[in-house]
């Protein structure tokens, strides 16, 4: 059974990246998890009707998120960035 009281509120978006990085009460793991949730949410909201411009914008935002993750965990962020460049 999942304890729902420890799950985040799920109200954060791409615009909140800097705010998430500055949270003192959150563990590094929770920060990375929330940033990855934001990233996956952006990709899930794309569809077959998304324009090339929209796809590029999501790709750029994704790179920004991975750079933010790199500030928290250098190795993990670098892995995401390298995978994106392949």
MODELLER restraints for C-alpha pairs under 7 A, 6 or more apart:
rsr = mdl.restraints
at = mdl.atoms
rsr.add(forms.Gaussian(group=physical.xy_distance, feature=features.Distance(at['CA:13:A'], at['CA:38:A']), mean=5.84, stdev=0.5))
rsr.add(forms.Gaussian(group=physical.xy_distance, feature=features.Distance(at['CA:14:A'], at['CA:38:A']), mean=6.42, stdev=0.5))
rsr.add(forms.Gaussian(group=physical.xy_distance, feature=features.Distance(at['CA:20:A'], at['CA:31:A']), mean=6.33, stdev=0.5))
rsr.add(forms.Gaussian(group=physical.xy_distance, feature=features.Distance(at['CA:21:A'], at['CA:31:A']), mean=6.85, stdev=0.5))
rsr.add(forms.Gaussian(group=physical.xy_distance, feature=features.Distance(at['CA:28:A'], at['CA:72:A']), mean=6.38, stdev=0.5))
rsr.add(forms.Gaussian(group=physical.xy_distance, feature=features.Distance(at['CA:32:A'], at['CA:69:A']), mean=5.99, stdev=0.5))
rsr.add(forms.Gaussian(group=physical.xy_distance, feature=features.Distance(at['CA:35:A'], at['CA:65:A']), mean=6.42, stdev=0.5))
rsr.add(forms.Gaussian(group=physical.xy_distance, feature=features.Distance(at['CA:39:A'], at['CA:62:A']), mean=5.91, stdev=0.5))
rsr.add(forms.Gaussian(group=physical.xy_distance, feature=features.Distance(at['CA:42:A'], at['CA:58:A']), mean=6.61, stdev=0.5))
rsr.add(forms.Gaussian(group=physical.xy_distance, feature=features.Distance(at['CA:63:A'], at['CA:81:A']), mean=6.84, stdev=0.5))
rsr.add(forms.Gaussian(group=physical.xy_distance, feature=features.Distance(at['CA:66:A'], at['CA:77:A']), mean=5.32, stdev=0.5))
rsr.add(forms.Gaussian(group=physical.xy_distance, feature=features.Distance(at['CA:66:A'], at['CA:80:A']), mean=6.17, stdev=0.5))
rsr.add(forms.Gaussian(group=physical.xy_distance, feature=features.Distance(at['CA:66:A'], at['CA:81:A']), mean=6.23, stdev=0.5))
rsr.add(forms.Gaussian(group=physical.xy_distance, feature=features.Distance(at['CA:67:A'], at['CA:77:A']), mean=6.20, stdev=0.5))
rsr.add(forms.Gaussian(group=physical.xy_distance, feature=features.Distance(at['CA:69:A'], at['CA:77:A']), mean=4.94, stdev=0.5))
rsr.add(forms.Gaussian(group=physical.xy_distance, feature=features.Distance(at['CA:70:A'], at['CA:76:A']), mean=6.46, stdev=0.5))
rsr.add(forms.Gaussian(group=physical.xy_distance, feature=features.Distance(at['CA:70:A'], at['CA:77:A']), mean=3.73, stdev=0.5))
rsr.add(forms.Gaussian(group=physical.xy_distance, feature=features.Distance(at['CA:70:A'], at['CA:78:A']), mean=6.10, stdev=0.5))
